[in-house]
Amino acid sequence: MKTKKLISLLSASILAVSAIPMGASAEFVMGDVNQDGVFNNLDMDILSEYYFNIDDYTEEDDAFFAKYADADNDGYVDFDDFELITKMYTDLDAEAQIGDVNHDGYVDCVDATMIMVYYADLSTDHYDDYTEEEHANFKMYGNVCEDENGFVDAADATAILAYYAGNATDFIMTPGE
């Protein structure tokens, strides 16, 4: 019963921390044109639609897409940007860091949530819901507390939330500044 209470408490904490407004200084994820915090296939579909039908879009649309998907900073979105964005998210071995289980370049509440879902699934015998590659990813990048057995659990999610909460408040000025 204590495990269920801990999971509920941690889930509530994750939701509370993820609701913290990030302010104007928050960074965005390159390529995240739907602004949901991650770059994924949906963003790639939107970018492809834009790229192949560029004449159907306004100058305001062009400025928006340049802001979120101009990876080479040349002022417009073209095939070079697609290549750079794709490379950003597929060339993980040199860039990936512990805690970044979704490999978006940030250790944040999304990673903590993914770890909690993974932990809850394993705790309820849903091991087979994940591929071996996904299990390996969670063990490699989600084991932030460095459990010697490679277990990924609520402690890892809590550590990520603590890290994220510290980084999320970095832009807040302290009294006297």
KOLDOMAR-579082 format. One line per field, with one value per atom (N, C-alpha, C): residue in one letter; atom name; x, y, z; residue number from 1. Coordinates in steps of 0.001 Angstrom, whole numbers, plus 500000, padded with zeros to 6 digits. Layout:
# KOLDOMAR-579082
r: A ... $
a: CA ... $
u: X ... $
v: Y ... $
w: Z ... $
k: NUM ... $
END
This chain:
# KOLDOMAR-579082
r: M M M K K K T T T K K K K K K L L L I I I S S S L L L L L L S S S A A A S S S I I I L L L A A A V V V S S S A A A I I I P P P M M M G G G A A A S S S A A A E E E F F F V V V M M M G G G D D D V V V N N N Q Q Q D D D G G G V V V F F F N N N N N N L L L D D D M M M D D D I I I L L L S S S E E E Y Y Y Y Y Y F F F N N N I I I D D D D D D Y Y Y T T T E E E E E E D D D D D D A A A F F F F F F A A A K K K Y Y Y A A A D D D A A A D D D N N N D D D G G G Y Y Y V V V D D D F F F D D D D D D F F F E E E L L L I I I T T T K K K M M M Y Y Y T T T D D D L L L D D D A A A E E E A A A Q Q Q I I I G G G D D D V V V N N N H H H D D D G G G Y Y Y V V V D D D C C C V V V D D D A A A T T T M M M I I I M M M V V V Y Y Y Y Y Y A A A D D D L L L S S S T T T D D D H H H Y Y Y D D D D D D Y Y Y T T T E E E E E E E E E H H H A A A N N N F F F K K K M M M Y Y Y G G G N N N V V V C C C E E E D D D E E E N N N G G G F F F V V V D D D A A A A A A D D D A A A T T T A A A I I I L L L A A A Y Y Y Y Y Y A A A G G G N N N A A A T T T D D D F F F I I I M M M T T T P P P G G G E E E $
a: N CA C N CA C N CA C N CA C N CA C N CA C N CA C N CA C N CA C N CA C N CA C N CA C N CA C N CA C N CA C N CA C N CA C N CA C N CA C N CA C N CA C N CA C N CA C N CA C N CA C N CA C N CA C N CA C N CA C N CA C N CA C N CA C N CA C N CA C N CA C N CA C N CA C N CA C N CA C N CA C N CA C N CA C N CA C N CA C N CA C N CA C N CA C N CA C N CA C N CA C N CA C N CA C N CA C N CA C N CA C N CA C N CA C N CA C N CA C N CA C N CA C N CA C N CA C N CA C N CA C N CA C N CA C N CA C N CA C N CA C N CA C N CA C N CA C N CA C N CA C N CA C N CA C N CA C N CA C N CA C N CA C N CA C N CA C N CA C N CA C N CA C N CA C N CA C N CA C N CA C N CA C N CA C N CA C N CA C N CA C N CA C N CA C N CA C N CA C N CA C N CA C N CA C N CA C N CA C N CA C N CA C N CA C N CA C N CA C N CA C N CA C N CA C N CA C N CA C N CA C N CA C N CA C N CA C N CA C N CA C N CA C N CA C N CA C N CA C N CA C N CA C N CA C N CA C N CA C N CA C N CA C N CA C N CA C N CA C N CA C N CA C N CA C N CA C N CA C N CA C N CA C N CA C N CA C N CA C N CA C N CA C N CA C N CA C N CA C N CA C N CA C N CA C N CA C N CA C N CA C N CA C N CA C N CA C N CA C N CA C N CA C N CA C N CA C N CA C N CA C N CA C N CA C N CA C N CA C N CA C N CA C N CA C N CA C N CA C N CA C N CA C N CA C $
u: 500816 500000 500862 502013 502894 503402 503638 504129 503103 501814 500772 500680 500814 500770 501964 503136 504335 504193 503681 503496 502496 501398 500404 500997 501757 502379 503378 504194 505199 504544 503498 502777 502198 501632 501094 502209 503374 504518 504986 505021 505434 504487 503189 502212 502350 502595 502733 503969 505097 506326 506208 505545 505434 504517 503704 502811 503491 504736 505449 505678 505237 505488 506977 507480 508911 509353 508459 508826 509462 509790 510305 511693 512441 513804 513888 512764 512786 513182 513977 514390 513351 513310 512403 513209 512531 513170 513188 514375 514494 513657 512838 511997 510631 510405 509133 508105 507615 506712 505316 504916 503611 503735 504947 505258 504727 504888 504478 505659 506833 507992 508922 508535 509384 509339 510406 510408 510075 509044 508638 508068 507471 506952 505881 505079 504050 504688 505752 506468 507031 507584 508151 507058 505875 504757 504353 504288 503923 504984 506248 507336 507329 507052 506996 505863 504708 503565 503941 504590 505026 506017 507023 508090 507570 506693 506218 505082 504528 503451 503752 505002 505454 504736 504339 503655 502266 501711 500379 500422 501609 501750 502053 501667 501873 503282 503632 504920 504981 503846 503800 504085 503513 503784 505262 505824 507247 508111 507769 508524 508395 507187 506972 507835 507779 508552 510051 510474 511897 512322 511450 511784 511986 511136 511170 511908 512232 512840 513999 514469 515614 516898 517265 518398 519739 519860 521135 521140 520074 519969 520215 519684 519842 518581 517583 516399 515193 515353 514219 514415 513318 513342 513481 514525 514744 515257 515675 516106 517292 518185 519334 518883 517805 517276 516739 516050 515548 516701 517777 518938 519545 519701 520295 519413 518114 517206 517197 517126 517128 518418 519546 520827 520870 520286 520260 519633 518590 517835 518184 519049 519431 520881 521699 523101 523225 522778 522646 523877 524739 525806 526717 527033 527924 527167 525892 525140 524309 523905 522959 523559 522701 523157 522231 522761 521983 520770 519614 518370 517526 518144 517431 516929 515896 515438 514731 514223 513591 514541 515764 516834 516460 515824 515509 516521 517546 518577 518342 517246 516915 516600 517020 516617 515509 514269 513137 511996 510852 509713 509168 509397 508960 509721 511016 511824 511378 511106 510649 509318 508429 507133 507309 508173 508415 508967 509854 510418 509338 508467 507397 506437 506109 505228 505917 507183 507959 507999 508305 508375 507020 505962 504619 504271 504633 504368 505129 506389 507165 506639 506191 505665 504355 503679 502400 502526 503733 504007 503727 504037 503892 505255 506169 507523 507494 506600 506542 505963 505494 504984 506117 507349 508521 509433 510089 511079 512362 513237 514526 515323 515193 515881 515362 514044 513463 513914 513944 514443 515897 516706 518117 518252 517409 517438 517125 516075 515731 516844 517445 518523 519746 520040 521230 521040 519884 519691 518762 517979 517031 517519 518622 519154 520051 519458 520253 520810 520181 520692 521762 522069 523119 522960 521736 521478 522338 523076 524027 523351 522070 521348 520703 520829 520263 518775 518216 516784 516453 515362 514858 513554 513487 512316 511991 511131 510663 511809 512827 513967 514640 514726 515322 514462 513147 512235 512317 512409 512516 513806 514896 516182 516104 515439 515289 514430 513346 512495 513268 514097 514899 515857 516482 517382 516619 515472 514651 514154 513666 513157 514258 515462 516584 516881 516862 517122 515971 514742 513572 513534 514157 514141 515413 516329 517583 517369 516297 516082 515457 515007 514367 515454 515298 516301 516127 517225 517166 517120 516598 516535 517906 517942 519193 519888 519389 520033 519443 $
v: 498806 500000 501262 501216 502373 502724 501719 501958 502743 502383 503096 504548 504790 506153 506950 506320 506985 507341 506404 506670 507799 507798 508862 510207 510235 511473 511985 511092 511499 511958 511271 511684 513080 513350 514684 515723 515357 516272 516564 515535 515715 516676 516483 517368 518789 518947 520284 520988 520292 520900 521205 520313 520555 521725 522148 523284 524612 524577 525806 526580 527835 528617 528873 528681 528782 530215 531111 532496 532672 533896 534238 533675 533372 532906 531405 530713 529274 528972 527930 527547 526630 526639 525733 524642 523595 522455 522686 522666 522872 521842 522320 521443 521200 521633 521405 522439 522289 523293 523278 522182 522193 522591 522892 523449 522615 521278 520413 519989 520549 520277 519187 518466 517416 517476 517030 516863 515407 515186 513823 513755 512618 512423 513433 513870 514863 516162 516586 517786 517585 516413 516144 516165 515658 515705 517148 517974 519385 520094 519833 520441 519993 518725 518212 518869 518989 519661 521093 521786 523155 523198 522366 522374 522094 521093 520710 521582 522419 523328 524757 525139 526420 527610 527499 528608 528876 527921 528080 528811 529157 529761 531252 531980 533429 533749 535031 535467 535242 535398 535124 533655 532771 531340 531057 531698 531498 531917 533045 533524 532544 532008 531039 529799 529231 528024 528293 529479 529820 529870 530403 530498 529119 528160 526850 525763 526007 524917 525342 526575 527020 526644 525374 524835 525422 525869 526434 527967 528555 530012 530825 530341 531108 531899 531887 532704 532000 530776 530037 528542 527803 526358 525665 524864 524119 522716 521991 520610 520507 521496 521490 521470 522187 522202 520832 520171 518828 517899 517984 517129 517415 518694 519057 518630 518864 518483 516974 516247 514793 514290 514867 514471 514776 515906 516292 515207 514589 513635 512180 511925 510543 510269 511294 511137 511336 510349 510511 510122 509287 508737 509798 510860 511880 512928 513127 514206 513773 512512 512064 512182 512469 512566 511753 511371 510596 511426 510783 511448 511839 511982 512400 511164 510508 509242 509401 510596 510789 511436 511705 512205 513487 514415 515697 516780 516405 517360 518033 517705 518323 517244 517453 516596 517373 516909 517685 516797 517419 516694 515654 515823 514811 513513 513620 512434 511777 512583 512047 511316 511893 511255 509932 509918 508682 507595 507979 507010 506486 507375 506923 505973 506257 505360 504015 504054 502827 502018 502696 502037 501440 502192 501698 500481 500532 499389 498148 498307 497157 496642 497554 497163 496395 496544 495853 494782 494238 493119 493414 494609 494950 495076 494211 494220 494070 493234 492949 494089 495163 496317 497124 496785 497518 496587 497155 496382 496296 495397 495286 496581 497244 498517 499578 499606 500564 500268 498998 498632 499083 498837 499228 500748 501492 502948 503428 502862 503273 502908 501744 501354 502249 502619 503419 504885 505477 506913 507247 506285 506553 506209 505505 505070 506171 507324 508471 508292 507470 507212 506125 505621 504633 503398 502881 501619 500550 499799 498831 497732 497464 496458 497039 498338 498976 499236 499150 499385 500861 501100 502450 502543 503510 503569 505009 505151 506460 507346 506760 507555 508274 507614 508237 509402 509197 510264 511450 511181 512240 513036 512343 513020 513920 513452 514264 515487 515308 516449 517483 517020 517945 518726 518034 518680 519679 519250 520103 521329 521141 522260 523286 522818 523739 524508 523835 524508 525400 525016 525800 527125 527205 528442 529250 528825 529547 530977 531218 532534 533511 533023 533883 534658 535963 536796 536696 536665 536642 538088 538317 539696 540343 541597 542341 542330 541533 541493 542549 $
w: 500000 500000 500000 500687 500728 499339 498491 497138 496337 496450 495713 496174 497489 498004 497504 497480 497000 495526 494735 493306 493111 493870 493764 494150 495248 495695 494673 494155 493177 491887 491459 490249 490429 491583 491861 491851 492386 492389 490972 490148 488757 488059 488252 487626 488150 489435 490010 489461 489421 488919 487432 486677 485238 484936 485905 485708 486032 486505 486819 485534 485475 484268 484117 482936 482721 482417 482101 481835 480482 480178 478858 478616 479675 479471 479238 479275 479056 477624 477453 476115 475494 474170 473485 472812 472426 471792 470274 469687 468245 467492 466574 465763 466357 467584 468275 467827 466603 466035 466641 467257 467923 469391 469836 471147 472308 472202 473311 474178 473905 474747 474254 473194 472632 471111 470512 469065 468781 467983 467674 466250 465911 464558 464186 465142 464852 464363 465022 464575 463177 462919 461598 460525 460844 459895 459593 460639 460447 459613 459924 459156 457708 457472 456103 455328 455974 455344 454960 455877 455605 454448 454514 453516 452108 451976 450655 450126 450981 450562 450980 450925 451453 450826 449576 448900 449469 450211 450806 452146 452627 453952 453857 454904 454956 455454 455404 455942 457445 458134 459578 459852 459020 459164 458948 457911 457627 458815 459439 460601 461768 461967 463034 462814 461615 461335 461407 460984 461084 462548 463402 464827 465448 465102 465753 464977 463719 462943 462054 462181 461385 462117 462016 462777 462365 461121 460676 460700 461233 461409 460144 459011 457774 457421 458310 458111 457522 457078 456526 456742 456588 456800 455455 455325 454088 454426 453418 453615 454564 454538 455450 456907 457205 458569 458955 458010 458275 458630 457872 458133 459502 459835 461120 462295 462174 463256 463426 462328 462399 463034 462647 463226 464718 465110 466519 467385 466846 467651 467372 466429 466170 466538 466631 467003 468507 469269 470711 471509 470940 471764 472357 471622 472152 472975 472696 473305 474513 474575 475596 476986 477953 479324 480226 481360 482323 482743 482749 483116 481930 480762 479558 478807 479345 478776 477431 477119 475812 474809 475218 474345 473611 474328 473700 474068 474820 475195 476533 477207 478481 479514 480738 481848 482542 482379 482866 483347 483620 484178 483203 481923 480951 481186 481420 481696 483006 484023 485303 485133 484365 484121 483386 482383 481634 482556 483458 484405 485344 485820 486723 486010 484767 484014 483822 483463 483275 484575 485673 486983 487373 487156 487480 486620 485349 484466 484923 485273 485729 487066 487913 489228 489116 487986 487781 486693 486567 485653 484183 483729 482315 481632 482009 481453 479932 479442 478003 477173 477824 477080 476441 476792 476306 475521 474519 473763 474577 474193 474880 474744 473597 473390 474365 474574 475522 476951 477316 478651 478809 477808 477862 477985 477265 477334 478751 479360 480720 481699 481549 482456 482278 481036 480776 481166 480814 481025 482194 482667 483736 485118 485214 486507 487084 487370 487813 489216 490031 491392 491390 490207 489997 490876 490903 491594 490939 491727 491166 490349 490604 489828 488568 488389 487209 487319 488530 488690 488466 487772 487544 488324 489253 490122 490518 491500 491944 492435 493004 493474 492304 491161 489975 489485 489455 489030 489990 491276 492275 492083 491820 491594 490358 489317 488107 488398 489147 489501 490320 491236 492040 491148 490206 489257 488401 487882 487021 487778 488998 489787 490023 490244 490417 489160 488016 486743 486328 486650 486258 486991 488156 488928 488758 487895 487695 487198 486465 485894 486886 488036 489023 489769 489812 490499 491999 492698 494161 494643 495843 496379 496370 495970 495944 494605 493652 492326 491412 $
k: 1 1 1 2 2 2 3 3 3 4 4 4 5 5 5 6 6 6 7 7 7 8 8 8 9 9 9 10 10 10 11 11 11 12 12 12 13 13 13 14 14 14 15 15 15 16 16 16 17 17 17 18 18 18 19 19 19 20 20 20 21 21 21 22 22 22 23 23 23 24 24 24 25 25 25 26 26 26 27 27 27 28 28 28 29 29 29 30 30 30 31 31 31 32 32 32 33 33 33 34 34 34 35 35 35 36 36 36 37 37 37 38 38 38 39 39 39 40 40 40 41 41 41 42 42 42 43 43 43 44 44 44 45 45 45 46 46 46 47 47 47 48 48 48 49 49 49 50 50 50 51 51 51 52 52 52 53 53 53 54 54 54 55 55 55 56 56 56 57 57 57 58 58 58 59 59 59 60 60 60 61 61 61 62 62 62 63 63 63 64 64 64 65 65 65 66 66 66 67 67 67 68 68 68 69 69 69 70 70 70 71 71 71 72 72 72 73 73 73 74 74 74 75 75 75 76 76 76 77 77 77 78 78 78 79 79 79 80 80 80 81 81 81 82 82 82 83 83 83 84 84 84 85 85 85 86 86 86 87 87 87 88 88 88 89 89 89 90 90 90 91 91 91 92 92 92 93 93 93 94 94 94 95 95 95 96 96 96 97 97 97 98 98 98 99 99 99 100 100 100 101 101 101 102 102 102 103 103 103 104 104 104 105 105 105 106 106 106 107 107 107 108 108 108 109 109 109 110 110 110 111 111 111 112 112 112 113 113 113 114 114 114 115 115 115 116 116 116 117 117 117 118 118 118 119 119 119 120 120 120 121 121 121 122 122 122 123 123 123 124 124 124 125 125 125 126 126 126 127 127 127 128 128 128 129 129 129 130 130 130 131 131 131 132 132 132 133 133 133 134 134 134 135 135 135 136 136 136 137 137 137 138 138 138 139 139 139 140 140 140 141 141 141 142 142 142 143 143 143 144 144 144 145 145 145 146 146 146 147 147 147 148 148 148 149 149 149 150 150 150 151 151 151 152 152 152 153 153 153 154 154 154 155 155 155 156 156 156 157 157 157 158 158 158 159 159 159 160 160 160 161 161 161 162 162 162 163 163 163 164 164 164 165 165 165 166 166 166 167 167 167 168 168 168 169 169 169 170 170 170 171 171 171 172 172 172 173 173 173 174 174 174 175 175 175 176 176 176 177 177 177 $
END
